[in-house]
Amino acid sequence: MANHKSSLKRIRQEEKRRLHNRYYAKTMRNAVRKLRATTDKAQALEMYPSVQKALDKLAKINVIHANKAANLKSKLAKYIQKLG
């Protein structure tokens, strides 16, 4: 157990931040999963900007790495182009 007031506060802050990050990361994963499950090109094109925006925001606040966001956006764009 922590011995200092600052350590106890840090533990509280880290837990709060961890839960916040988990929520947004999970939301992002679900959005990507939903987009990949779409077989309609028009619907996928409609969803893509919001997913892209979410990825950029999470990369900006370091919930996910910037390269991971770039890779996901690239793969999703390729997927959308392949749709008939």
DALINKA-V109201 format. One record per helix or strand. SS is the DSSP state (~ for helix, > for strand). FROM is the first residue (numbers start at 0). LEN is the number of residues. If there is no record, write none. Layout:
SS&FROM&LEN / SS&FROM&LEN
//
This chain:
~&4&33 / ~&40&20 / ~&65&17
//
